[in-house]
């Protein structure tokens, strides 16, 4: 390196200048010429620093003399930087592209990892699993760097597994996933990155069991979460229909026992429904029928739901949930019921692993209603269920990982509601507050992968929901020549949810509005209802459309 004192000058241009350079004390640096009339640009050799060492600052000074007077010393700082540490890739897997948690780093702005493998260039799908110590916002995305093409991963959930397809251009490529600036304080723990094509490995490679176990746990946890939420939906439907029957019986002017025994008209309800929940689309409906026992002591009610759910990148699920209940009076102001139910689910799984999952379950419980005061009602229910599921998935690799097996889950549901009815001159107000709680136990299970047993930690899932809603009913003027009595409704509501799945707790609140119109024939034999619902909870929009037709005969 060279130093330069050529900008030095003296007012008397006839004077000859000499230059005296001083190297840093103790640095061991020797200048090529540090005291002569020609030492304007001496050179030196910078010290060599070890990789990863701290940078070293060298301070040189220069004094210039014109033969009579010396100048004040001038200094210059030169920084010698240590070379950057280059990560050493782990030992390549012995077969294919296979690794797990190799040289993974995670900061507030970057997740990066080394493949550490020797394989031809091409597209490879990797699975990222992490726990975020702080949730992100809806705008937080991770996008792959220029060397790996395009991929993005949503960070809005605290505990996730995502798959991304990247292009490997050479051995031991280093891939980085970032949103280009920061992640608004999102931190990470327990991060792993795996390739689904693991078949065997050396000391530095991954294991197929780890990848298959993670994929199986994710698929089962997703199914359990869906079933848990579906149980809440089924219970809400059961209780709202039951409360409507109880209120109709109480307002009939007869004793509750007589009202039940004389509700001898059989009825059938068909209710198609469409819903959108984030990236999940629901289509299906519900059914209902009732009849009275021969001795008039109880009312038999049959009801249930059927639906088709499609979630982008996860697959499609067909579901059927049917129940039969026996309702009877418990005094003059209360009704109780016992019920049995069955459910069938079939899922077509998409993603890094594809295949099928089937679920068969039974449930039993009871519900009841009591009029606490004039048009003030208390409702409650409880149930227990057990289900058996079978899983058959594969990663589709050249040497595929095939995971099969059966497992058992148990579910408990509890819920209650306080509701009322207040008549005003032009409308009726029906306020309500409801709480639902469902817990599903799965725990640790054993599945089969290519003839070997693998342990899968699924854990337990809980879901709680609190809804407060004042529903307003507005009777509409009956049209001339029509035998239908029409009522419009508007029900704003506040919603809070708490879920605990895979040891990750999520708490979200939001609001919504349901608008409906109901028409009932004067003889009560026909009832038509249509409603549309808009909710926003935890930054996710939910919409629903329901059409219902009831015929009594």
Secondary structure, DSSP 8 states (H G I E B T S, - for coil): -B---TT---SSTTS--EEEEE--TTS----S--EETTTTS-B-------TT---EEEEEEEEEE-SS-B---EEEEEEE-------------SSSS--BS-S-EE-SS-EEEE------SEEEEEEEEEEESS---TT-EEEE-GGG---EEE--SSEEEEEEEEEE-STT-EEEEE-SS--TT--EEEEEEEETT-----TTS--HHHHHHHHHHHHHHHHHHHHHHHHHHHHHHHHHHHHHHHHHHHTTSS-HHHHHHT----EEEEEEEEEEETTEEEEEEEEEEEEE-TTSS-EEEEEEEEEEEEETTTEEEEEEEEEEEEEEESSSSEEEEEEEEEEEEEEEE-SSSEEEEEEEEEEEEEEEEEEEETTEEEEEEEEEEEEEEEEEEE---TT--EEEEEEEEEEEEEEEEEEE-EE-SS-EEEEEEEEEEEEEEEEEEEEEETTEEEEEEEEEEEEEEEEEEEEEEEE----TT--EEEEEEEEEEEEEEEEEETTEEEEEEEEEEEEEEEEEETTSSEEEEEEEEEEEETTEEEEEEEEEEEEE-
